[in-house]
Amino acid sequence: MGQLTRGSVNPDSQILIECWDQAHNDVIGTAMVTIGELFSQKKEFEIVNDHFKKTKRNYKNSGILIFEVEAVSAKSKEKPAINNVDVSKLQPNDIIKIVMHGRQIAKVDTLSESDPYFTVTRVDAANDVKTVIYTSEKIDNNPNPEWKSFNLNVSDVTGGNNNSWIVVEVWDENSLAKDVVIGSFTTNLGKLFSLGEYELVNLEEKKKKNYLNSGIVKIVSVDVIKETKRLQKDEVNALIKTLDMNDTLKIVLQGKNLEKLDLTSGSDPFLVISRLGTSGASMQVYRSEVVNNQSNPNWKPIEISVSALTGGSVNFDTSGLIFECLDHNSVLQSSLIGRSKISFSRFLEVNEIILTNEKKTSKKDYVNSGQIRIIDIWSKQSQRNLPGLFPELSPNLLHPICCNL
């Protein structure tokens, strides 16, 4: 987005706009626009490639530029709020909760409707690095899917800078062959809050005569869950002292940026929690369900007793837990994505657990294999929350009273 001040420049001043193909480092075409034209009713300008114009018969243009010109008061220094949200004031750890629905998704299967799911990819403009930050669930045989809500950190969306954009691709899942892209659209953080509808475009299908689009994706809602103050350690310790061995904890965990191990799709992660004994041996105390093709899985809430997690030990600082995230394989043995060891008291205190794979730690540029985000921990006996993170994201919890980040 650029800014021009009307009146400070000659309306006949010209602006040369070049459109480039970044992948091939080549000019697609240029457009010459005057300042006056920008503020006039004319909003579309042809992109022309001079070489093609001279050498190709019946050449018309290399595309169309569409301008949106918005008048902004010079006195206003505040960035405008979109959908009652001032995007400029969002913090990196704020959570964005998004609901998207599809409509008239194109049929690419021969015998049935498509089985659509979508991916959200952040593209960093500076280096053109693409990072998949979310993969939705698949909805079978449905041209009008209503996908579940999903959550993203602001930092996931922006990558730490304001020059990133988001590509949403809708795919058709195939069990016997590679998944097929139905169509995609591009947006950014600010535009998400404007809600509205996006056309899905398939570049190959677009070459066909009379092609319109490959369906519509509607942004139904976008909500912000603000970063909140983290509990201090003495506050955590005070809450821990109220726990009884017979207390049942309801725990909500979410995977984040889990490493992709499958070649043709995302991992199918499940979670295993084990308790470390005094001898160093471990005992499995919980295993989650498998969430297919998902790098940011939302596992079902866990209900487990304090005694199962601690082995009856009242010293929560020495009661050890192992969190392992694995990629499910229906034919071969499941593969380890990453693991982490942590004390029970520390588990109640932190906001997320970093997963690492020892076989990969020696590799150059290896950072980690993802994280487990602790959304909420709730004591059923005392009917209140322990220091969980985001009770707003845990609709099954009855009495959320505190959260931290």
N, C-alpha and C positions, 0 to 999 in steps of 0.2 A: 504494500500500500504506500503510495506517495502523496505528498502534499504540495499544492500550488496555491499561492496567494493571489486572488483575483485583484487586478488593479495595480499590482506591483510589476507586472510585465506587459509587454506589448501583445495584444490579442493575435497579431499576425506572426508572432515568434513561432518557429517550428521546432518540433521535437522529433527526433529520429528514434524509432523503436525497432530493435532487432530481436527476432525470435530465433533461438538456437536449439539445436538438437544436442543435448549435453553428452549423450552416450557416444556420438560420433564427432563431437566438437565441430559442428558444421552449421552454417546459417541456413535456417529454413526460409526466411524471408524478412522483409522490412516494411515498415509503414511510416509515412511522414504525416504528422498531425500538427495542426496549429493550436495554440492556447484557446483561441476563440472557438474552434470546433469542439474542444473538450467541454466547454460550457454551453454549447448549443444543443439542439435536439438530436444532432447526429451522434450516435453512440457506437456504430459499427464501422470498422475500417479494414480494408483488404490488406492482407500480408502478401507482398509481391517479391518473387525471386527474379532478379534481373537476368540471371543466366538462363533460367527456364523460359522467361518471357521472350528471349531472343532465339532460343534453340528449339522450343517445343511448339508444335502446331496446335492451335486451339487452346493454348494455355490461358487460363483466366486468373487464378490466384493460388496461393499456397495456404489459404485459410482466412479466417476472419477474427479480428480483435474486437471484443465487446467491452466497452468502458462503463463503469458505474461511477458517476461523479456525485459526491456528497458535499454540501456546503457545511463548513464547521466555523463556528464563531471564533474570531481571533481572541476574544476575551476569555473563552473557556479553556482552562488548563487541565481540567479533569477529563480522563478518558470516559466515554459514554458507557453506561451500564447496559448490558444486553440481557433481556429476560430477568431484570432486577438483579443481575450479577455483574459487578465491576471486575472484568477479567484481569485488569491490570493489578488488582489487589489480591489475586489468588496466590497462595503459598505453595511451594513445591510438594509439601506433604498433605495438602488438602486432597480429599477424595471426591472424584466426580462419579456420580451414579447415573448411568445412561440406560434408557429403554429404547430399543429400535424394533420396528415391525417392517416386514416386507409385504409388497403387494404386487400381484401379477408377475411374479418371478418367472422368467422364461423357462420353458420346458426343454431340457436337453437330453433327458432319458427317452429311449424309444418307446417303452411299454408303459411308462407311468410318469407322473409329475416329478420334478426335481426333488432332491433331498437336501435342502439348502442349509448351509451354515456360513458364517462370515468370519473374516480375520480383520484385525485392525493393525495397520503397520505405520510406524513413525518413519518419516523420511527426513533426514538431516540435510538441509539445503547446502551447507558448507562443503560436505564431502560425499553427498549422495548415498550415505549409509542407510540401509533399510533394516528396521528392527520390528519384528512382530511382537506386539504388546498384549494382544488378546485374541483368543479363538473361541467362538461361541459353540454352543451345543448344536447338534444336527436335528432338524425336524423332518421326519420322513414324509415324502409324497405330498408336499403341500406348497402351492404357489403363493400362499398368503401367510407366511410364518410369523408367529409372535414369539420372538426369542426372549429368554429370561433377561432381566436387568443384569448389568455388569458394572464393575467398579474399576476405576483407573486412578492412579496418582497423577496430579498435575505434572509432576516431573517425568512420569512415563510418557505423557502426551507431548511435552515440549522438549524433552531430552536436555533440559538445562538452558535452552536458548529460545528466542522468539522467532527463529527462521525455519522452524520445522513445520511440516504439514502432515496430514493424516490421510492415508489411503485405506478405504474400506472395500474389501473384495468379497463378493458373495460367490460361494463355491457349491458345486453339486458333488456330494460324496458318492464314490463308487467303491464297492467292496472288492471287485475283481480287477479294476484298472485304476489308473491315476485319477485323482479328483480333477474336475474341470471347472475353470473359472467361468461363471455365468456373466458377471459384469462387475464394474467398480465405479467408485466416485471418490473425489478428492475434496478435503475440507481442512479446517484448522480449528484450534481451540475456541477462538472467538465465534466462529460461525456455528459451532455445535450448539451454543446457547441460544441461537436464533431459532432453533427447532426447524420446522419445515420439512420438505421432501426433497430427495435427491434422485435423479435418474441414474440407473445403472447402465453403463456403456461398455460394450464389448467391441474392442477395436477391430477384430476380424469380422464380426457380424456387421459392423458399421459400414464396411465396404460394399455391402449388398444394397441393391436398390430398394427403396421404400422402408429401410430400417429406421425405427424410431428409438427404441431403447430395449433393455433386457429386464425391465421391471423397475419398481420404485421402492426406495427405502425411506421410511418416515422416522424422523427423530421424534419420538413421542414425548419424552421428558429428559431433562438433564438437571440434576440436583447436586449441590455442593455440600459436603459434610466437612466442616471446618476442622483444621488441626486444633487440638485442645491441649491444655497444659498437662505435662507428665507428672504422675505422682512421685513424690520424693521417697527415698529408700526407707525413712523412718515411718512414713505412712503405709508403705507396703508391709513392713514388718509388723505394724500394729494390726493390719488386716489378717496377716498370716497366723498370728497368735490366736485368733478366734476360731481357726479351723479345728475340726474334730476328725478323728480317723474314719468315723462312720459317715462323714459328710460326702454327699455325691456332688461332683462338679459337672456342670454342663459347659463344655469347651467348644468354641467355634474357631476353626482354623482355615486358612486360605493359602494356597500356593501362589507364588509370585515369580514370574520369569523362570520357570523350571526349564532345565536344559532339554532340548529336543534330541531324543535318541533314535527315533524311527526315521527311516530314509524318506518315506513317501507321505508322512503325516506327522502331526505333533505327538508327543508322548501320551501314554494312557496312564496317568499317575495314580498311585494309591499310597497311603501313609501307614507306617508301622511304628508304634511306640513300644519301647521295651524298658524295663526297669533293671538297673544295675544292682547286683547283689554285692554283699561285703567281700566276696571272694573274687569279684570282677566278672563273674558270669552274668549273662543277661537273660531276662525272661520276658517274652512278648506279653503285653497286657492289652494291646488294642491293635486292630487292623481295620482300616477304612474301606469304603467301597472304591471301585475304580471309576475315574472320570475320564471318558474317552476323548482323545485328540484335544488336549487342553493344556496350555502352559501356565494358566492362572486358575486352577481348579478351586471351586467352592465345595469343600467336603461337607457331608451332613454333620450336624452337631454331635459331639461325643458326650456320653454320660458315663462317668467312671468315678469310683470312690477314691478318696485320699489315700486309704490304706493300699489300694492296688498300685498307685503310683509311687508310694514311698516304701512299700514292704513293711509298714507298721512303724517305721522309724520316725521319731519325733524331731530328729535333727534334719530339718529340711535343707540345710546347706550342704550336707554330705549325701543326701538321697539323690542318686544320679539317674537321669533319663537319657535314652537314646532315641532320637527322631530320625527315621529313615524314610526317604521318598524313593519309590521304585516305579519303573515303567513296566506295566503289565504286558505279558506276552502269552497268548493263548496256546502257542505251540512250543516255544522254548522257555527256558527259565527266565523269570523276570530279571531285569537289569537294574542295578543301582544307579539312581540319578545323583543322590547325595545324602550325607548323614551329618548329624551334629549331636554332641554330648553336652548336657546341661544339667545343673542341679535343679531340684524341684523349686526351691525358693527363687532361683534366678528365672526359671520359667514363668513364675507368677509375676515377675517384675518387668521383663523385657517386652518390647513391642513386636519383635520378629527374630527368627532364628535363621542364621546363615547356614546353608547346606554346602558341603564340600565333598569332593570325591578324591580320596588319597591317591588314586592312580593317575590323576590329572594335575595334581598340584605342582609337579615339576615341569609342566609344559609352559612354554613362553606365552605370556598374555592371558593365562588362565586366572580368573578372579574367583568365581564360585559357580555352583550349579543351580543357583536359585535361592529363594527364601521361603520360609513358612511364616506367614503373618498371623499374629495372635489377635483375632478380632474381639473375642470376649471370653471371660471366664466367670461363671455364675455359680454361687453356692445355693443349692436347692433347699438345704435345711434352714439357712439364715435368710433365704429369699432376698439376696442382694448380690451385687457384682463385686468381684475382686478386681484388681487393676487390669481390666481388659482395655482394648483399644477403641473400637468403634461400635458401641452398642446400637447405634442407628442402623448398622448393616445386619443386625441379628434380630429379625422380626419375631423369632420364637422365644426371646428372652422376656421375662415378665417384669423385672424391676431394675432396669439399667440406671445406676446412679452415678457412675464415674467412668471416665475413659482417659487414656493417655496416648501420647505418640512420642 
